[in-house]
């Protein structure tokens, strides 16, 4: 056969390839390899290699490069003309009432999780794509305990550990939105290792931790190449970056999307951040976050990285199995409606609460989550000049009734001590917008804001008052601080926000 027929021959060799497209107009192919189904984008090097391999086995010689390009163009056209539209998932899938976890191994096996339990399946009904650098998970083992994961979380509090497990359960549920998990702690508190192990327990990768992107295009590339986005040593999050993280957490339009950057059904991603001090300073991002503070580790309690990694790999299958037990329990209890709705991340709170009986008593996750939100609100209000000024204004004068211009004048008159190194808004319009932004923080501390348009000129009036006495919080907090548990009720180890992060720990926890 002449070399001019390479393309025609390769098309015949690819007749069994099942072509389809995703809702994002990406052409894909299901291809049988040694008795299992693999799913690849037509534009990927992996799919090209499978075609070339078939030709080599059939003809005993390499195929012409131009023939491969012609065949790929033909298959792409067929995917759009006659192919079905099917979803493609990365690592985790929510499909027909069950959840699937891609083990990313050579056999393309997955874990199927239902309300009755979990099992490993050879041919899952969902399609998974493999991102560059994605590593396989071990086969989960039964009988593990979730506490086996605690040694890989540094010197973490009870409440902090509950939040980490709740975050992992939410990610395995495969239903966005996903909360942002934010680790903070002084140098030597093993923030990087806690972040790395938290990602790797369900989504291992060659590069588990990266640097926070600086452009939206970089975010889009990160989305296309990772399921969990884990960023290390974050020193500062500006307003633009904060908005980008909000979109990744709960969804939003991505103006920089282009083919090849979004290979799976959703561009919403679970996020892990770590920093010496909590770098989340905007209320809208804080409302999407779980805050975990790690304490420094004593020198005698440290282990070198290789020893810690060896322990992790040994416990990994059991810990993964324990997490899957929790997800199965959450699916079985999904009809429970006793859970209190807290904040923006209602779905996360409800599912984690439905899973918790596998590990803890009822209400454990909710208590940890409420404590996390309360700590965050207090600290965010301390670093926000508007929130700080309003709290002081209400504490000193009881209430406020006036226009945004009058409020700005009052805050400026109170002096630089309320500004915490950040300038107040330059005009009444900017102040009004920032007041709306910090309203949830103020409400968490018993301060409410109402607005109404009154007066001859129709000027918009702002009404600010406290629903509880100014000293009620301090009186009620004393007995809670005296209790050793839960750890989240104790604010003693709380770190301020907004300071630079210029280094991180190299030694790891025991």
N, C-alpha and C positions, 0 to 999 in steps of 0.2 A: 504494500500500500504506500502510495506516495505521501510525502510529508504535507502536501497540500490538503489532505483529508483529516488532519489532526483534530480540527475543531469539530467536524462532523462525527468523528469517532468518539470524542470526549462527550458530546451531547448524548450519544447513545449510552455511554457508560454512566451518565448521570440521570437516566430516565426514572430511576427509583427515588430520586431526591424530591421531597415534598416542599414546594415553595409556598410562601405566604408573606404577608406584610403586617407590620404593627400599626397601631392607630397613629403613630408618629410618622407613617409613610416610610418606614425602614424595611427593605426587603430581607427576608430571612429564609433559611433552608433547614429542614429536618433531614438528617442523613444517617443511615444505618452504618455503624462501625462495630464490627466484631459482636453483633447481636444486641447492641444497645443503641438508643437514639441520642444523637448529639444535635444541638441547635446552634447554628452559627449565622452571623450576619453575612450576607453575600459579599460585602466589601472587606471582610476580615481576611487576614493572612491564613488563619486556621482553615477556613473553608477552601481557599485556594490550594492549600497544601493537601487537603483531602482529595481534591480533584486531580492534582498532579500525581498523587500516590496511586490512584486508580489507573491512570493512564500508564504509569511506569510498570505496574504489575501486569497489565494486559499486554502491553507492547514491548516491554523490556528495554525501553529507551525513553529519554526525556522528551517532553512535549515542547513544541515551539511556544515561545512566550506570547507571540501575537495570537495564537490559537486560544490560549487561556483567556486573554482579554475579550476575544470575540464571544467565547462561551459564556463568560460572566455577564456580558451585556445582554445576551439572549435570555439567560435565566432571570436577570433582573426584570426584563420586559414581561416575561411569563408570570413572575410574582405579582406584578401589578395588573395584568390583564385577566388572568384566570385564578390567581391565588386568593385564599381567604384572608380575613383580618383576624389576627389572634394576638393576645397579650403575651409579652415576654417579660419575665421577672429576673431580678438579680438577688440571689442568695435566699430571699424569703418571699413566699407567695401566699396570698389569701385567695382560696379558690373553692367555690361550692361548699362553703361551711367548714372547710378544713384548712389547716395551715401546712405549708411545705417548706422545709429547710434544705437547700442544696448542699450536699456534702462536698461538692466540687472535686470528686475523685475521678479516677480514670474510667470507672464504670458508669458514671453519671447517675449515681444513686442519690436518693433524697430521703428525708425523714417526713413521714406523713403524720400529722398530729390532729386528733379529733377529740370529741368530748369523752370518748371511752379510753383514750390512751394514745400511744405513739408506736410507730413501727418503721423500719427501713424498707423502702420500696425500690425495685429495680427500674421500673419505668413509670415515673410520676406522670399524672395527666397534664401537668403544666410544663411550659417551656421555660428553661433558665438560660441566661446568657452568662458567659464567663468573661469577666473583666481582666485586663492585663494585670499581673501581679497577684491575682486571687489565689489563695492557697487552700488545700483540702482540709476539711474538718475530720477529726477521728470519728469512728462509729460510736455513738453514745452508749453508755452502759447504765444498767438499771441498779437501783439500790444506793445511789449517791445521795449525799446530804449537801444542802446549799451552803452550809457553814464551811465546807471545804474550800470555798472560794475566798473566804475572808483573809487568809494569809497573803493573798496576792493583791490586797487593797491597802497596804500600808497600815499606818496607825489610824484606822477609821473608827468613827463612833458607831454605836448601834443604829442610830437613825440614818446616818450616812450610808451604811451598808444596806439598809432597807431600801433607800432611794436608788442605789445602784442596781439592786436586783429588780426593783420595779421598772427601772428603765430598760433593762435587758428583756424582761417579759413583754413590755410594750413593743419593742423592736421585733421580737419573735412573733408577735401577733400579726405583724404585717399590715396593719391598718393605720395609715397616717391620719392625723399629724403625729409627729414624734417630738418628744421634748428634747431640749438641749441639756446634756449632762456636763456640768461645770465643776471641775476639781480645782481647788485652791489650797495653798499651804505654803509655809516657809520653806526655804531651801533645806533639803534633807528630809522631806516628808514623802518622797517616792511618788510624786504626782505623775511623772512620766510613765513609770512602771504600772501604776494603777490604771492609767489611760490605756496603755498597751494591752494589758491583760484583759481589760474590760472589752476592748474591741475584739481581740483574738479569740475569746471564748466562743464567739458565734460567727465571726467574720475575719479569719486570719488573712494576712496579706504580707507580701514581701516587704513593703514599707508601711507598717501599721500607723505610724505617726508622721504628719507632714507639717509644713509651715502654712499659716493662714494665708489664703490667696489675697492678692491686692486688687484684682480686677474681676469684673463679672465674667469675662471670657475664661479666666482661670477657674472660677467656680464651676462653669459649665464643663470644663475638661475634668475637673475633680469628680463631678457627678457621673460622668460617663465611665470613669475608671474605678469607682469605689461604691460600695453599698454604705458602709459606715464611714463618715468623714470625721477623722480624729486629728486635731491640730494641737501641736505641742508648743509650750512656752509662749503663750499669747501675752503680749505686753500691753496692747491697746486695741480697742475696737471703736473705730470712729462711727459716725452716724450712717454713712453709706454702707460700711461693712455690716453694721448691726441690722440694717434693712435687708441685706442679702441673706444673712443668717435666718432672719424671720421667714423669708420666702422659702428657704431650704427646709425649715422646720415644719411649717404649716401650709406651704403652697403659695404660688403666685406666678405671674407671668415672667418668663425668662427671655429678655430681648435678644440674648446672644445665642439662643439655641440654633444649632445647625446640625445636619445629618452626621451621625457618628458620635455625637456628644451625649445622646440620651437613648441608650440601647434598651431600656426596660420600660415597664408600664407607667412608672411615675418618676418625676424628678425630685420628689420630696425625699429627704434623707435624714437618718439619725445622725446626730452631731455630738462629738465629745470635744471639750475644750479643757486645757489646764493652764494655770498661771500661778505665780507666787501669790498674788492677791486676785480676788475675783474681778475680772475685767469686764463683766457685764454691767453696764452703767445706765442703759436705756430701759425704761419700764416695760416697753413692748416686748423686748427680747427677754427681760427678766421674767415676764409673765409666762414665757414658754420654757423656762429653765428649771432644772433641779440643781440645787447648790450643795456641794459636798466639800467640807473642809477637812483636810488631813493634817494631823499633828506630826511634828518632827519625830524621827525614829532615833532612839538611843544607839550609840555606836555598837554596844555589845549585842544589840538585837538585829544587826544588819547581816545580810547574806550577799555573796557575790552573784552577779547576774546569771552566770552559767548554772550555779547550784539552784537558784530560784526557778530558772526555766526548766530544769530537769524535774523539779517537783511539780511544776505546773503541768507538764506533758504527762506525767504519771496520773495526776488527779483529773485531767481534762475530760476524759470520757464520762466519769462519774458526775462531775459538775454539770456538764452539758445535759446528761440524762435527768438530773434534778431540775434543771431549768425547763426541760420539756415536760416533766411532770406538772410543773406549775402552769404552763400554757394549757395543757389538757384540762386541768382543773378550772382554769379561767373560762375555757370554752363550755365546760359542763355547767358552770355557774353563771353563764352570760345573761341569763334572764333575771338575775338578782337586781332589785331596784331600791335596795336600802342604802345605797352609797350616796353620801352627800356630794353634790356638785361643787367643786372647788376650782375657781379660776378658769382660765382659757382652756387648759388641757383636760377637759372633762373625760374624754375617751380614755386617755392614759390612766387617769385616776380610777375610773370605774373598772377597767380591765385588771389593773394591778391589784385592786381590792378584791376582785373575784378570784384571783389566783392565790391570795395570801394565806388562806387556810392550809395550804400545803406546807407552809413553813412557820407561820406565826398565828397569834390569836387575831380575831376579827378586829379591824380598826387600826392595826399596826401601821400599815402604809399611809392611811389617811392622816394619822397623827404626825408621822414623819414629814409628810408633804406640807401640812399646815405649818409646822415649825420652820421648814425651809422657806416657805413664802413669807412668814412673819420676819425671820431674820433678814431676808433679802429686802423687804420693804423698809425696815429700820435703817439698814446700811445705805440703800439707795437714796432714801430721803436725806441722809446725812451728807451725801456728796452732791446732791442736787441743790443749787442755790435757791431755786423757787420753792421747792418743798421745805427746805430748811427755814426759809424766811416765813412761809405761811404758818408753819408749826409754831415758830416763836411768836408771830403776830397773834395767833389765836391764844396761845398760852398766856401772853401778857395782857391782851385786851378782850379776850373772851369770844369775839366774833368780828366779822368785817362785812360792811355793806357799802358798795360803791362801784365805780367803773374800773376798767383795767388800767386806765391812766392813773387813777387815784391809788390803786393797789401798788403799781410800780413805784409811785412816789413814796408810799409808806415803806416798801421794802428797801429802796435806796436810802431812805432816812435812817434805817436801822443800822447802817454801817457795814463795813467790809467783813465783819466777823461772821456774817451769815453766808458768805459767798464761797467758802471752802476752796479758794483758789480758782474759781470759775466765775466769769462775769454774768451778771443778771442780763436778761433779754434787753435789747436796746430800745424797744418801743412797746406800746400797749398791745399791738397786734401779735408780736412775737411772744409777749408774756401770756396772752390768752391761749395761744397754741401750746405753750409749755405747761400751762396750768392744766389743760386737758390731758396732756401726756402723763402728768404726775398724779392725776386724780385718783387712780387706784391705790397708789402708795399712801396718799393722805387718808383715804377711806379706811385702809387697813389699820390706821392709827386713830380712828374715831373721828376724823375730820371730814365733813361733807361739803360739797360745793353745789350751789344752785345758781341758775342764770335766768334772767328775765329782762325783757325790754320795757322800761318804764320811763316816766318823765316827759316833759314837754317836747324835748328834742328826740325822744325815742332812744336815748342812750341805753346800752345794754348794761344792766346791773349784775354784779357778782355778789352772791351771798355765801359767806364761809362761816361755819360754826362747828363746834365740837359736840359730838353726841354723848360723850362721857366726860367726867371731870378731868382736867389736865393731869392730875396725879393718880388717876385710877390705874393707869398702866403700870406705874412704878410700884403701887401697892400690891397689885395682883401678881406682879412678876417675882416678888421676893420669895414666896414659898416655893414656886416652881424652880427657881435657881438653886434652892437648897437641896433639891432632890437629885440623886446621882443619875436617874434615868427618867424619861428618855434623854439622850445626850443632846438632842436638838433643842431642848428647852433651856439649855445653859448657854448664855451668850458670851461667856468669859473668853472663849477661844475665837471669837468672831474677828475676822480680818477686815480692815477697811478696803474700799474699792479704789481703783484708778491709779495705783502706784505702778511704777515700771517693773517688768520682769526681765532680768538680764542674765539669769543663769538657772540651772536646775540641778537636781540631785543625780549622782551617778551610782550611788549605792542603793541597794534595794532592801525591802523589809524582809523579816524572817517569815 
